[in-house]
Amino acid sequence: MKNMLKERNAVITGASRGIGRAIALKMAEGGANVAIIYAGNDEAACETCELARGFGVKAEAYKCNVADFAESKVVCDKILETFGSVDILVNNAGITKDGLLLRMSEEDFDDVVDVSLKGTFNFTRHLSRYIMKSVAGRIINISSVSGMMGNQGQANYSAAKAGIFGFTKTVAKELAGKKVTCNAVAPGFIDTDMTASLPDSLKESANNTIPLKRMGTSDEVANVALFLASDLSSYITGEVIRVDGGLCM
């Protein structure tokens, strides 16, 4: 793992905690400099940067509402000023505002789609021309198995994550001529802050539906992201890799 991404610059959205933090630290361990994009928790973002710097790489944090096109452009410009180039982009930022369709507000639908799907578009749009200049450009979009099979109470989240699949394949086709790969990762039930708040009965029920009979870890998702960012995946593009313990098998 060490030096797999040496001297490469990676941008990871939603990287102050959970899966995003695990990906940022995994890439830092692999030798990449990391730009940590976060929404609001300054302390968590600073802590992630310090942990990343422990691997001897450059790490900087940038607060940004990824759903805002103009704000995202300003932050991307700042990243380029600091790092000089971008080789890897991981679009991980996402939120949930669950509720049954008949009770879901327009605002809750828009907010989830704007962060998860439009945020993915915004950062890809602003950074792709620079990633095309890399000798090993990589774009990795974190989606969800909810986008494959739907999930009761998550019409907004499932729609946003399903949209990422189509976006990924389109970007893969458009940028292939510049040797840039674009792939998606679709986690299933992962043990994060988001799932920690679920009732024990619901967790047990979820585990019983997973062939491997347990939730995954953020590190297990990060391992796949590291693989897709590395030279080991140089001939893989437009793919969706599930990390779900067999849930969607």
C-alpha positions, 0 to 999 in steps of 0.5 A: 500500500505504501507509495501506491499513490506517491506524489499524487494529489487527491480531493475527497468530499465529505471527508471529515468523518465516516467513509470519506475520512477513511478514504482520505486516510487510506490515500494519505497512507498510500502516499497521496496529498489530500484535500479534505472537503467538509461541510461544517465540523471544523474540529473533525476536519482538522483532526482528519488533516492531522491524521493524514499528515502523520503519513508524511503527506500534505493535507489541507481542509476546505469548508464547502457546500458542495451543492453550490456550483459557484462556491465549489468553483472557488474552493477548487481554485483554492485547492489548485493554488495550494496543490498545483494539480489534481490527480484523484477526485473522490465524490463522497459527500452525501446526506440523508433526510429520510421519509415516506414519499407521501410525507416527503417535503420538496425541500428534503428531496432537493437537499439530498439530491443537491448534495449527493448528485449535484455536488458530484457534478459540481466538483467533477465539472470544476476539476475534470479539465485538470485531472485530464492533465494527470498521467493517471487521472481517477474519478471515484464516485461513492454511491449506494446499493440503495440506488440499485434496489431502492429503499423504503423511506429513501426516495430522495437518497435512492434517486440521487445515488441511482443518478450517480451511476448514470453520471459515472458511466457518462463521465467514463465515456467522455474522459476515456480519450484523456486516459481518465477512469471514472468508477463508482463504489456502492456500499451497503450497510456500513458501520458509520455514524449514520447507521450507529443511530439505528435501533438494535432491532433494525441492525439485527434485521439488516444483518440477517439480510446480508449473506456475510451476516454483518455490516461492513466497515469504512475501511473496507469501502476505502480499500476499494477506493484506494484500488480504483485510485491506483495503477492496479485499476488502470483498465477499469472504467465505467464500473460500479463495484458493490461493497455490500457483503452480498446484499444485492447479489 
